[in-house]
């Protein structure tokens, strides 16, 4: 009954003024806003990704402080480990502040317990939710808010800001009499003021457990880059992470950094390198320009209009005669350039566009790039040769690459990726469910089956052997994309890729690993794929 009375008193005080007395009762409410309601962002299993931590603050109600509080303040000083100068500032603030204020925030729970045990009139330690935990988990997915107005700026926070943001505010309040003394039975209260819409929650397709495993591996091996884990049959994003990460509680630390930690590299565009050979192979097989038993010759290079394009391992000499499967397994630049020239720019660009290159996905994520796909009639033979090996004008996001692999795994049917599973209200009741949309066939089932066999060869005896997962099996494609820059010893700097899936039977996970300036897809990205796949499959 007393809590209901306190809530009513509090409501009237906030609406009608701080000094309003209630119908002759000498009861007043002093309040300090401590939290503005904002809905939770949850993983697919309703595990929270926001509000996972809390902090403790010391709140002061100046009107209730006794005239002589020196002894109590000294004890407070010792608990909070304040300097003498800080203590003087505290004393000054107690005399100059009329309304309640935070004295200190971010103290330990032990310190909070000690302060409350002292029972100093006018001083209380409270627990407050921290929107973002101390780790970096899913920071680029969640995004962040502008603390000044509680509005979302990036990620899910920005995309669904109005949905997440409610009008319900929480306060810490003191119910006092005319002499500023605490009313027995009421005292300090945490009260909520509901003046409009309640907050709602966003449930993601992300699996927190998988996201954690992905980010653990990234922290050990990737300074700059991205990883995506997708369910190939549905398009559900199970994990999406970018490095470097950021702590949304301390955003100012990241502004202006050359490593661009706020950039979501999972949806940013880069040259895909030899991963794009999957598209070349799909176009050639689908247009019946190449058969699986066709034999090509790789001399280690190919000349196109008097420009020599070398194999990635040119110094080792000719690879000799190879089938198209062997050419993909060993990532033969000369053979894939030969195939692309035979195929022609129009057919290759058409196939790439069907896979989704050059366009944003339907994910609708803030900051997503559509990449770049050149127009066919603007490509000279040398440009087409570059495109065949994922260089030149071609740029793609890790998300687009994941969609490519998922389409192949899904027997040629392209499904759109999605990351929001449902909306729920503040009580947890489902408001709206989101489901995978019907896919669209872009290549034939037989073509997809051939591509899967070719990708299996990559991990069994080709450039991606480091990505092979024993017991479960895996398949994929390596990529090392030239950036046009060199390091201090004059060696070219490459981006490293591995895009693949696991298990081989009934594939459950498409995993794309991108390491910015990682140099080698075979030596850098493929082992990371292996580590992540094993962690997920064996968990």
VENCOR-V429399 format. One record per backbone hydrogen bond with DSSP energy under -1.0 kcal/mol. NH is the residue of the N-H (numbers start at 1). CO is the residue of the C=O. If there is no record, write none. Layout:
[[NH;CO] [NH;CO]]
This chain:
[[5;1] [6;2] [7;3] [8;4] [9;5] [10;6] [11;7] [12;8] [13;9] [14;10] [15;11] [16;12] [17;13] [20;17] [25;22] [27;25] [28;176] [30;174] [32;172] [34;170] [35;170] [37;168] [39;164] [42;202] [43;47] [44;206] [46;43] [49;41] [51;131] [55;128] [57;126] [58;104] [59;124] [60;101] [61;122] [64;61] [65;62] [73;69] [74;70] [75;71] [76;72] [77;73] [78;74] [79;75] [80;76] [82;77] [87;83] [88;84] [89;85] [90;86] [91;87] [92;88] [93;89] [94;90] [95;91] [96;92] [97;93] [101;60] [103;58] [104;58] [106;56] [107;56] [112;108] [113;109] [114;110] [115;111] [116;112] [117;113] [118;114] [123;120] [124;59] [126;57] [128;55] [130;53] [139;136] [142;138] [143;139] [146;151] [149;146] [150;146] [153;144] [154;144] [156;141] [157;142] [158;154] [159;155] [160;156] [164;160] [165;161] [166;37] [167;197] [169;193] [170;35] [171;191] [172;32] [173;189] [174;30] [175;187] [176;28] [177;181] [180;177] [183;175] [186;183] [187;183] [189;173] [191;171] [193;169] [201;424] [202;40] [203;422] [204;42] [205;419] [207;238] [211;207] [212;208] [213;209] [214;210] [215;211] [216;212] [217;213] [218;214] [219;215] [221;217] [222;218] [225;243] [226;514] [227;241] [228;512] [229;239] [230;510] [231;236] [235;231] [237;418] [238;229] [239;229] [241;227] [243;225] [250;247] [253;250] [254;251] [257;254] [260;257] [263;260] [265;263] [267;264] [270;396] [273;390] [275;272] [276;273] [277;274] [278;275] [279;276] [280;276] [281;277] [282;278] [283;279] [284;280] [285;281] [286;282] [287;283] [288;285] [289;284] [290;284] [294;291] [296;322] [298;320] [302;309] [304;307] [307;304] [309;302] [311;300] [314;311] [316;313] [317;314] [319;298] [320;298] [322;296] [327;323] [328;324] [329;325] [330;326] [332;327] [336;332] [337;333] [338;334] [339;335] [340;336] [341;337] [342;338] [343;339] [344;340] [348;344] [349;345] [350;346] [351;347] [352;348] [353;349] [354;350] [355;351] [357;352] [359;356] [368;365] [369;267] [372;395] [378;375] [379;376] [384;380] [385;381] [386;382] [387;383] [388;384] [390;387] [391;386] [394;391] [395;372] [396;270] [399;266] [401;397] [402;398] [403;399] [404;400] [405;401] [406;402] [407;403] [408;404] [409;405] [410;406] [411;408] [412;407] [413;410] [414;440] [418;235] [421;203] [422;203] [423;432] [424;201] [425;429] [428;425] [431;423] [432;423] [434;421] [440;414] [442;412] [443;412] [448;444] [449;445] [450;446] [451;447] [452;448] [453;449] [454;450] [455;451] [456;452] [457;453] [458;454] [459;455] [460;456] [461;457] [462;457] [463;329] [464;458] [465;462] [467;464] [468;465] [472;470] [473;469] [475;501] [476;455] [477;499] [479;497] [481;495] [483;493] [487;491] [490;487] [493;485] [495;481] [496;515] [497;479] [498;513] [499;477] [500;511] [501;475] [502;509] [504;472] [508;502] [509;502] [510;230] [511;500] [512;228] [513;498] [514;226] [515;496] [516;224] [518;515] [519;494] [520;518] [524;520] [525;520] [526;521] [528;524] [529;525] [530;526] [531;527] [532;528] [533;529] [534;530] [535;531] [536;532] [537;533] [538;534]]
